Amino acid sequence: MKGKVLIVGGGAMGTCIAMQVASRCDPLKEPVILIEKGQLGSGSSGRAGAIVHQSYSDREVAGMARDAVRLYHDIQSTTGRSLGLRRTGVLSVVNASDTDGLAQMDADLEMQTSIGIKVRRVDAAEIRQLCPGIEVADDAVGRFEAEGGYVNPAKAIKTFGVLARGRGATTRLGVQDLDIEIENGKVRGVHTSQGYFETPNVVLATGSWTATILKKMGIDLPLSVVRSEECVLNMPQVNQGEEGMDLFDGPVADIETRFRQDPLELKPVPHPVLLDISSGFHAHCEPHTDQTRVGRLGLSAFNSVKDLDNLSKQASPEFLEWAVSSLGNRMPIYKDMGMTGSLAHYTAVSTDHRPIVGPVQGIEGLFIVVGFSGSDFHLAPSIGEGMAQMILDEPVSAFTPEFFSAARFG
Ligand SMILES: Cc1cc2nc3c(=O)[nH]c(=O)nc-3n(C[C@H](O)[C@H](O)[C@H](O)COP(=O)(O)OP(=O)(O)OC[C@H]3O[C@@H](n4cnc5c(N)ncnc54)[C@H](O)[C@@H]3O)c2cc1C
């Protein structure tokens, strides 16, 4: 089979790249192919909380997150397909005693508003109003973005895949034994368990597996694999708190209501996505599963990962204990909510914690998209758009290529 572009990996990144490249290519003359060794979403994307937020400190990434919010809205409104997007709002909380956290939040707020992100500083009274049942001191400070929330990762990936195929891309699942053929410094094609794919352009959107694939080709990038864990609890019902939120009227709520693809998604949520900067956790409600997910802000290192396909997908008891007590201290209603399970998966991180996106130096036609350190699912539409522009030699407007370039590592 011949293709203009072959994308390896069917997570959030791979499916978004396929969708964006396919929309720019003629399916007969310039076929776009996506291959995945498992199912779409079988990597860390399928387990992500997929929180949609714009609370980054890097101007570059904050700008992409701002654009991603718009792209999510656009995808839902122009295609009528649901991504399970809920705009519950995102509330960050900082204790007054956390001087570093406060200084960072104020610097972030200034930068974020300067680039058009709709976000505001809130005091303790407003925090309590926005998040019924939260316990904060009178001098606590917060940051609130009404446009944020989360998407349903399984639904979003399915939609990206459907849209990619609708625009002419071919998806092949269960494709094993990847072997990229290079001739005279250029990509020629890819050998796999499902035959040979001839193509001048290969994009590795292979998440945690990327470093191993590159190593096999003699390419060493400063990537390590870290573990991300989440604890799952019963979600308090809206009538258990004081007043439920549902929520910020706007175009997305209207579209969800109009199409009514999943009435459960319209169920009110008891509180916004919570980013507790001082205690180091995030928590968000998923009304479609009646559960609340709690994770650590930042990632804990997980060394010596040898066999990525056979690692525990459950969180450790130490993490679960910490997550339950951190959330319960901030929102006592959760002390009465039973734990229903946990999840864990792995993600690749670069040494400067910044993704590596773009061409691999020295091999013409080889691109990588890797290093999203645990909170970047929602950047996928912007990454997809920028990668499509880059591969097809268009001016890149979706992000600044130099910021993500592998060349920064020399
Ligand atoms: C528990 C957890 C919670 C998270 N929560 C959030 C969150 O709230 N918000 C957020 O933004 N991000 C979150 N993340 C991070 C987010 O999931 C990732 O940053 C993002 O999904 C990475 O997407 P990806 O497409 O690069 O990788 P992946 O989803 O891992 O996709 C890579 C794909 O490549 C395939 N593949 C690998 N090797 C090959 C091969 N040789 N041949 C063919 N296919 C191959 C894999 O099977 C896989 O499907 C979370 C992650 C975890 C683990």
The ligand as an SDF file (V2000), in Angstrom:
LIG
                    3D

 53 58  0  0  0  0  0  0  0  0999 V2000
   -3.8690    8.1470   34.1710 C   0  0  0  0  0  0  0  0  0  0  0  0
   -3.6280    9.3000   33.2090 C   0  0  0  0  0  0  0  0  0  0  0  0
   -4.3710   10.4720   33.3100 C   0  0  0  0  0  0  0  0  0  0  0  0
   -4.1590   11.5190   32.4320 C   0  0  0  0  0  0  0  0  0  0  0  0
   -4.9470   12.6330   32.5360 N   0  0  0  0  0  0  0  0  0  0  0  0
   -4.8260   13.6180   31.6520 C   0  0  0  0  0  0  0  0  0  0  0  0
   -5.6810   14.7670   31.7250 C   0  0  0  0  0  0  0  0  0  0  0  0
   -6.5190   14.8990   32.5960 O   0  0  0  0  0  0  0  0  0  0  0  0
   -5.5410   15.7230   30.8020 N   0  0  0  0  0  0  0  0  0  0  0  0
   -4.6320   15.6280   29.8050 C   0  0  0  0  0  0  0  0  0  0  0  0
   -4.5640   16.5410   29.0020 O   0  0  0  0  0  0  0  0  0  0  0  0
   -3.7880   14.5710   29.7120 N   0  0  0  0  0  0  0  0  0  0  0  0
   -3.8620   13.5660   30.6100 C   0  0  0  0  0  0  0  0  0  0  0  0
   -3.0260   12.4940   30.5380 N   0  0  0  0  0  0  0  0  0  0  0  0
   -1.9670   12.5000   29.5290 C   0  0  0  0  0  0  0  0  0  0  0  0
   -2.4730   12.1050   28.1950 C   0  0  0  0  0  0  0  0  0  0  0  0
   -3.1470   10.8630   28.2750 O   0  0  0  0  0  0  0  0  0  0  0  0
   -1.3130   11.9620   27.2110 C   0  0  0  0  0  0  0  0  0  0  0  0
   -0.4950   13.1060   27.2710 O   0  0  0  0  0  0  0  0  0  0  0  0
   -1.8130   11.8420   25.7950 C   0  0  0  0  0  0  0  0  0  0  0  0
   -2.9700   11.0660   25.7660 O   0  0  0  0  0  0  0  0  0  0  0  0
   -0.7410   11.2290   24.9410 C   0  0  0  0  0  0  0  0  0  0  0  0
   -1.3210   10.8610   23.7130 O   0  0  0  0  0  0  0  0  0  0  0  0
   -0.4840   10.1190   22.6030 P   0  0  0  0  0  0  0  0  0  0  0  0
   -1.3990    9.9610   21.4560 O   0  0  0  0  0  0  0  0  0  0  0  0
    0.8060   10.8220   22.3990 O   0  0  0  0  0  0  0  0  0  0  0  0
   -0.0590    8.7090   23.2580 O   0  0  0  0  0  0  0  0  0  0  0  0
   -0.8860    7.3690   23.4760 P   0  0  0  0  0  0  0  0  0  0  0  0
   -2.2940    7.6010   23.8070 O   0  0  0  0  0  0  0  0  0  0  0  0
   -0.1140    6.5360   24.4310 O   0  0  0  0  0  0  0  0  0  0  0  0
   -0.8900    6.7020   22.0320 O   0  0  0  0  0  0  0  0  0  0  0  0
    0.2070    6.0280   21.4730 C   0  0  0  0  0  0  0  0  0  0  0  0
   -0.3610    4.9160   20.6350 C   0  0  0  0  0  0  0  0  0  0  0  0
    0.6900    4.3690   19.8400 O   0  0  0  0  0  0  0  0  0  0  0  0
    0.4750    2.9700   19.7220 C   0  0  0  0  0  0  0  0  0  0  0  0
    1.7560    2.3690   19.3680 N   0  0  0  0  0  0  0  0  0  0  0  0
    2.8870    2.3460   20.1000 C   0  0  0  0  0  0  0  0  0  0  0  0
    3.8610    1.6970   19.4450 N   0  0  0  0  0  0  0  0  0  0  0  0
    3.3480    1.2890   18.2510 C   0  0  0  0  0  0  0  0  0  0  0  0
    3.8560    0.5620   17.1470 C   0  0  0  0  0  0  0  0  0  0  0  0
    5.1110    0.1120   17.1380 N   0  0  0  0  0  0  0  0  0  0  0  0
    3.0520    0.3210   16.0970 N   0  0  0  0  0  0  0  0  0  0  0  0
    1.7630    0.7790   16.1050 C   0  0  0  0  0  0  0  0  0  0  0  0
    1.2190    1.4550   17.1240 N   0  0  0  0  0  0  0  0  0  0  0  0
    1.9980    1.7250   18.1950 C   0  0  0  0  0  0  0  0  0  0  0  0
   -0.0270    2.5780   21.1130 C   0  0  0  0  0  0  0  0  0  0  0  0
   -0.7030    1.3500   21.0780 O   0  0  0  0  0  0  0  0  0  0  0  0
   -0.9250    3.7510   21.4600 C   0  0  0  0  0  0  0  0  0  0  0  0
   -2.2730    3.5350   21.0760 O   0  0  0  0  0  0  0  0  0  0  0  0
   -3.1890   11.4320   31.4160 C   0  0  0  0  0  0  0  0  0  0  0  0
   -2.4310   10.2620   31.3040 C   0  0  0  0  0  0  0  0  0  0  0  0
   -2.6530    9.2100   32.1770 C   0  0  0  0  0  0  0  0  0  0  0  0
   -1.8300    7.9750   32.0350 C   0  0  0  0  0  0  0  0  0  0  0  0
  1  2  1  0
  2  3  1  0
  2 52  2  0
  3  4  2  0
  4  5  1  0
  4 50  1  0
  5  6  2  0
  6  7  1  0
  6 13  1  0
  7  8  2  0
  7  9  1  0
  9 10  1  0
 10 11  2  0
 10 12  1  0
 12 13  2  0
 13 14  1  0
 14 15  1  0
 14 50  1  0
 15 16  1  0
 16 17  1  0
 16 18  1  0
 18 19  1  0
 18 20  1  0
 20 21  1  0
 20 22  1  0
 22 23  1  0
 23 24  1  0
 24 25  2  0
 24 26  1  0
 24 27  1  0
 27 28  1  0
 28 29  2  0
 28 30  1  0
 28 31  1  0
 31 32  1  0
 32 33  1  0
 33 34  1  0
 33 48  1  0
 34 35  1  0
 35 36  1  0
 35 46  1  0
 36 37  1  0
 36 45  1  0
 37 38  2  0
 38 39  1  0
 39 40  1  0
 39 45  2  0
 40 41  1  0
 40 42  2  0
 42 43  1  0
 43 44  2  0
 44 45  1  0
 46 47  1  0
 46 48  1  0
 48 49  1  0
 50 51  2  0
 51 52  1  0
 52 53  1  0
M  END
$$$$
